[in-house]
Amino acid sequence: MSDCEFASPLTVQEGLEIISRINKEVTFISGGTDLVIRLQSGKLKPAWLIDLSQISELKFIEEVEGRIRIGSGTTFSQIAESSLLQGKAQCLSQAASQVGSTQIRNRATLGGNIANASPAGDSLPALLVLEAWVTIQGPKGSRRVSFAEFQAGKGLGLKGNEIITEIDFPVWESSEKTRIISAFGKLGSRTAVSIARLNIAARVEVDSEHDTIVKSSWAVGALGRIPFRLEELELELQGKGINSDLARQTADRLTEVVDRAIPGRASQEYKRLAIRGLAFDMLSDLFPELINRSMGVL
């Protein structure tokens, strides 16, 4: 690692004041689980390195006025263990619990996972189905953009010397007539510490009386440059009954998604089979009382 200037602010305001005095591009570090590797390999040689890990105001999980707010410095261990998220955003809690090893989860942060923008980032499909928004601060002020637009690469992502400070999304709550459930699934190359070869998240609103899908949100990662929503599947599942036909239909549609996303790729055959297994696992997780896990035998 080459020499660079270093700062470790204790507040967001202090960090912004430091940034405003720097005329060079700044690299930020929080958990450092991805960045340290790039620094040690020499692939990244920043002029300035600013450590955000000491800023306590970036570490929180709370529900405020119908939205769940998470500070960008919140670790995946904190997200996985949060009773609030386990109850009201299970897909994100599950995704956090499957990020790397215990040591990684204790260091890696939600803001870092978003800023790193890996196509296989475990939190990203969950944030898409939760319809999350990202708050960003920098030398030119504060702005808030939807996570879908943030990651799409159309000029709404991070600009020079900006930091992510908060992630928020609606509280998706059940009612007398409908219930909201969500889940996350992942396949890696070997153990729980591996990078996902495929991951998927879903949020489903179910008519409790008729056991039918009112509406749903699905997103998949590690099939392209960025994770993406499965809007055709979402429309097709509206009004569908919760039964074994739903599981097979969903698996078929997800297989088609793989074929469209990576035609001719060496991983296509593996992923088209893997996503079928994920579909059955996900639906068994979402509807354990209605779909027998034995339906996962393909």
C-alpha positions in Angstrom: 0.0 0.0 0.0 1.4 3.4 -1.0 1.5 6.4 1.4 -1.6 8.5 1.6 -3.1 11.2 3.8 -5.4 9.9 6.5 -8.3 11.3 8.7 -10.7 9.7 11.1 -13.6 12.1 11.9 -15.9 11.5 14.8 -19.0 13.2 13.3 -20.5 13.5 9.8 -20.1 17.3 10.0 -16.4 16.9 10.9 -16.0 14.6 8.0 -17.6 17.0 5.6 -15.4 19.8 6.8 -12.3 17.7 6.2 -13.6 16.8 2.7 -14.3 20.5 1.8 -10.7 21.3 2.4 -9.3 18.6 0.2 -8.8 19.2 -3.5 -8.0 15.6 -4.3 -10.3 12.6 -4.7 -11.0 10.9 -1.3 -11.4 7.2 -0.6 -13.6 6.3 2.3 -13.3 3.2 4.5 -15.7 1.9 7.1 -15.7 -1.9 7.6 -12.9 -2.2 5.0 -13.7 -5.8 4.2 -13.4 -5.2 0.4 -11.3 -2.0 0.4 -8.4 -3.3 2.4 -7.8 -6.1 -0.1 -7.7 -3.6 -2.9 -5.3 -1.3 -0.9 -3.0 -4.2 0.0 -2.9 -5.4 -3.6 -2.0 -2.0 -4.9 -5.0 -1.9 -7.2 -6.2 1.2 -5.3 -3.7 4.1 -4.4 -5.7 6.9 -2.8 -4.3 10.3 -2.1 -6.6 10.6 0.9 -8.2 7.8 3.0 -10.9 8.8 5.4 -12.1 6.4 8.0 -15.8 6.6 8.8 -15.9 3.7 11.3 -15.6 6.1 14.3 -18.8 8.1 13.4 -21.4 6.8 15.9 -24.2 8.7 14.3 -24.0 6.4 11.3 -24.8 3.3 13.3 -28.5 2.9 14.1 -31.7 1.0 13.2 -35.0 2.6 14.0 -38.6 3.0 12.9 -39.8 6.6 12.4 -43.1 7.7 11.0 -43.8 4.6 9.0 -40.3 4.1 7.7 -37.3 2.0 8.8 -34.1 3.9 8.9 -30.6 2.3 9.0 -27.4 4.2 9.4 -24.8 3.5 6.7 -22.2 2.4 9.3 -24.5 -0.3 10.7 -22.8 -3.7 10.5 -24.4 -6.8 9.1 -24.2 -8.5 12.5 -26.4 -5.6 13.9 -28.8 -5.9 11.0 -29.1 -9.7 11.2 -29.7 -9.5 15.0 -32.2 -6.7 14.9 -35.6 -7.8 16.2 -37.2 -4.8 14.3 -35.8 -6.1 11.0 -36.5 -9.7 11.7 -40.1 -8.8 12.2 -40.6 -6.1 9.5 -37.9 -6.7 6.9 -37.0 -10.4 7.1 -35.4 -10.5 3.7 -32.8 -7.9 4.7 -32.2 -9.6 8.1 -31.7 -13.0 6.3 -29.4 -11.4 3.7 -27.3 -9.9 6.4 -27.0 -13.2 8.3 -25.5 -14.8 5.2 -22.8 -12.2 4.5 -19.4 -13.9 4.8 -18.2 -15.2 8.1 -19.0 -13.9 11.6 -15.8 -11.8 11.5 -16.9 -10.2 8.2 -20.4 -9.5 9.4 -18.9 -7.8 12.5 -17.0 -5.4 10.3 -18.9 -5.0 7.0 -21.4 -2.3 6.8 -24.6 -1.7 4.8 -23.3 1.5 3.4 -20.1 -0.2 2.3 -22.0 -3.0 0.6 -24.0 -0.4 -1.4 -21.0 1.8 -2.3 -18.9 -1.3 -3.4 -21.7 -2.0 -5.9 -20.8 -5.7 -6.4 -23.4 -7.5 -8.6 -23.4 -10.2 -6.0 -23.8 -8.0 -3.0 -26.2 -9.9 -0.6 -28.1 -6.9 0.7 -28.8 -5.4 -2.7 -31.7 -7.6 -3.9 -33.4 -7.2 -0.5 -33.1 -3.4 -0.7 -34.7 -3.5 -4.1 -37.8 -5.4 -3.0 -38.1 -3.2 0.1 -38.0 -0.1 -2.2 -35.2 1.5 -0.3 -33.9 5.0 -0.6 -30.4 6.2 0.0 -29.3 9.5 1.7 -26.0 11.0 0.4 -24.0 13.9 1.8 -21.0 15.6 0.3 -19.3 19.0 -0.2 -22.3 20.3 -2.3 -25.0 19.3 0.2 -27.4 16.4 0.9 -29.6 14.5 -1.5 -31.8 11.4 -1.4 -32.4 9.0 -4.2 -34.1 5.6 -4.6 -31.8 2.7 -4.3 -33.0 1.4 -7.7 -31.9 4.7 -9.4 -28.7 4.9 -7.3 -27.4 1.6 -8.6 -28.6 2.0 -12.1 -25.6 4.1 -13.1 -27.5 7.0 -14.7 -25.8 9.8 -12.8 -27.6 9.4 -9.5 -24.9 7.3 -7.8 -22.0 8.6 -5.7 -20.2 11.6 -7.1 -16.9 13.0 -6.0 -16.2 12.9 -2.3 -19.8 11.9 -1.3 -20.7 9.5 1.4 -23.8 7.4 2.1 -25.2 8.3 5.5 -28.6 6.5 5.7 -30.8 3.9 4.0 -34.6 3.9 4.6 -37.6 2.1 3.3 -41.4 1.8 4.1 -42.6 -0.4 6.9 -44.4 -3.1 5.0 -47.0 -4.2 7.6 -49.8 -6.8 7.5 -53.4 -5.8 7.9 -56.6 -7.7 8.9 -57.1 -8.9 5.3 -53.5 -9.2 4.0 -50.2 -10.3 5.4 -46.7 -9.2 4.2 -43.9 -11.7 4.2 -40.4 -11.5 2.7 -37.4 -13.8 2.3 -33.9 -14.0 0.9 -32.0 -16.9 -0.6 -28.4 -17.4 -1.8 -26.1 -19.9 -3.5 -22.4 -19.6 -3.1 -19.5 -21.6 -4.5 -18.8 -23.6 -1.3 -19.3 -22.3 2.2 -21.1 -19.5 3.9 -18.1 -17.2 3.5 -18.2 -17.4 -0.3 -19.4 -14.6 -2.6 -22.9 -15.4 -4.0 -23.1 -17.0 -7.4 -26.8 -16.3 -7.3 -29.0 -14.5 -4.8 -32.7 -13.6 -4.7 -35.1 -11.7 -2.5 -38.9 -11.5 -2.5 -41.6 -9.5 -0.7 -45.1 -10.8 -1.0 -48.5 -9.5 0.0 -51.0 -12.3 0.5 -54.8 -12.3 0.8 -55.2 -14.1 4.1 -58.8 -15.3 3.4 -58.2 -16.7 -0.1 -54.5 -17.6 0.1 -53.7 -15.7 -3.1 -51.0 -13.3 -4.0 -52.2 -9.7 -4.0 -48.8 -8.4 -5.3 -45.2 -9.2 -4.9 -41.7 -7.8 -5.5 -38.8 -10.0 -6.6 -35.2 -9.2 -7.3 -32.2 -11.2 -8.3 -28.4 -10.6 -8.1 -25.3 -12.0 -9.7 -27.0 -12.3 -13.1 -25.7 -9.0 -14.6 -23.9 -5.7 -13.8 -26.4 -4.9 -11.1 -29.2 -6.7 -9.3 -32.6 -6.2 -10.9 -36.3 -6.5 -10.3 -38.3 -9.2 -12.0 -41.3 -7.1 -13.1 -42.8 -9.7 -15.5 -42.8 -12.3 -12.7 -44.4 -9.9 -10.3 -47.3 -9.2 -12.7 -47.8 -12.8 -13.6 -48.0 -13.9 -9.9 -50.8 -11.4 -9.1 -53.9 -13.3 -8.1 -52.2 -16.7 -8.1 -53.0 -19.3 -5.4 -50.4 -20.4 -2.9 -49.9 -24.0 -4.0 -47.4 -26.4 -5.7 -48.4 -25.0 -9.1 -47.1 -21.6 -7.9 -43.8 -23.1 -7.0 -43.3 -24.8 -10.4 -44.5 -21.8 -12.3 -42.1 -19.5 -10.4 -39.2 -21.8 -11.0 -40.0 -22.0 -14.7 -40.1 -18.2 -15.0 -36.9 -17.7 -13.1 -35.2 -20.2 -15.4 -36.3 -18.0 -18.3 -34.8 -15.0 -16.5 -31.4 -16.8 -16.4 -31.6 -17.7 -20.1 -32.3 -14.1 -21.0 -29.7 -12.6 -18.7 -26.6 -14.7 -19.5 -27.3 -16.6 -22.8 -24.3 -18.6 -23.9 -22.3 -18.0 -20.7 -20.4 -20.9 -19.2 -22.4 -20.5 -16.0 -25.8 -20.5 -17.7 -26.6 -24.2 -17.2 -25.5 -24.2 -13.6 -27.5 -21.0 -12.8 -30.7 -22.1 -14.6 -30.8 -25.2 -12.4 -29.6 -23.4 -9.3 -32.3 -20.7 -9.6 -35.0 -23.5 -9.7 -33.8 -24.8 -6.4 -33.7 -21.3 -5.0 -37.3 -20.8 -6.1 -38.6 -23.8 -4.2 -36.5 -22.9 -1.2 -37.8 -19.4 -1.2 -41.4 -20.3 -1.5 -41.0 -22.9 1.2 -39.6 -20.2 3.4 -42.4 -17.7 2.5 -45.2 -20.3 2.8 -44.1 -23.2 5.0 -47.6 -24.1 5.9 -48.8 -24.4 2.3 -45.9 -25.7 0.3 -44.2 -29.0 1.2 -40.5 -28.9 0.9 -40.6 -32.1 -1.0 -41.9 -30.1 -3.9 -38.3 -29.0 -4.3 -37.3 -32.3 -5.8 -36.9 -31.4 -9.5 
